[in-house]
Amino acid sequence: MNTKPLVVENLKKSFGKVSALRGVDLSVDRGEIFGLIGPDGAGKTTFIRIVVSLLNADEGAVYFQGKPVRENIAYVRSRIGYMPQRFSLYPDLTVEENLRFFGDLFGVPLKIQKERMERLYRFSRLGAFKDRRADALSGGMKQKLALSCMLMHEPEVIVMDEPTYGVDPVSRSELWEILRTLTDEGRTILVSTAYMDEAQLCDRVGLIFKGEVLAQGKPDSLLNLITDPLYMVKTPQPHRVYFELLKHFEAVDCNIFGNGVHVIDRHSVGAEQIAKILKQSNFDFDEITPIRPGIEDVFLKLIRTANPSAKPEQRGELSA
């Protein structure tokens, strides 16, 4: 029997004719942050809900601490911490009242509740706001309160569905600091996100798209999936330059980014030849420079390799 905190085997789930999950396999090791990363509609929330026993899979199995989730729902729910994407606390209650409610819900003795609340106030920096109603908190503070409420019963495994969605950059950074502190204490965290830059904050990640995990591993290891030279074509006309380059490069090798186009040079064309192509077609560009690949480059390459016939607009939007 596998005693890893979470093990998922061949998970499949459909809603009518839509396949939300297509045979997902992954495991989460003790004391790590595992990031499930993908765009909206990739299957992240469906996966999370099955893991925490809120939804049944059509096929496959989920094991929590070695026990099958479907046959051990009460055991799972008493030992797992789940934080959904939508703010799910009581808006009319204060910060402290929400914490006490969740302490009571999980049968935490009052003396221990008080001790844990004081620690969570220091942990989340919400102590100064303990008498403020939850609906009067900022987005980032609401997320920290939701996390604190989830921690009142000190779950060993924490599952979070896009906890930083719509949160300001400072609050995002603070939330990730809290998550790292939790794993340093031995907690295990499964977190989903659409933000590509958050991949580097995880110990391991799974890149999910249209219900399939395209690759998983340590973030730095996944970057090695691109071994050819990568160039950034900085241009004020990224879309026009992109379609021009598609005449000379395969679609899997070209991606539009905010301030230009990334080109994977699998055939050693070189920066000078790329510049020559654009100059001959009278396209404006500022510079062409070699760059190191990021997780988004890897993700887009995997998506386009798996679905080479898709048009650019069908390939989904990723968050930088």
Buried (B, 14 or more C-beta within 10 A) or exposed (E): EEEBBBBBBEBBBBEEEEBBBBBBEBBBEBBBBBBBBBBEBBBBBBBBBBBBBEBEBEEBBBBBBEBEBEEBEEBBBEBBBBBBBEBEBBEEBBBBBBBBBBBEEBEBEEEEBBEBBEEBBEBBEBBEBBEBBBEEBEBBBBBBBBBBBBBBBBBBBBBBBBBBBEBEEEBBEBBBEBBBEBBEEEBBBBBBBBBBEBBEBBBBBBBBBBBBBBBBBEBEEBBEBBEEBBBBBBBEBBEBBBBBBBEBBEBBBBBBBEEBBBBBBBEEBEBEBBBEBBEEEEBEBEEBEEEEBBBBBBBBBBBBEEBEEEEBEEBBEBBE
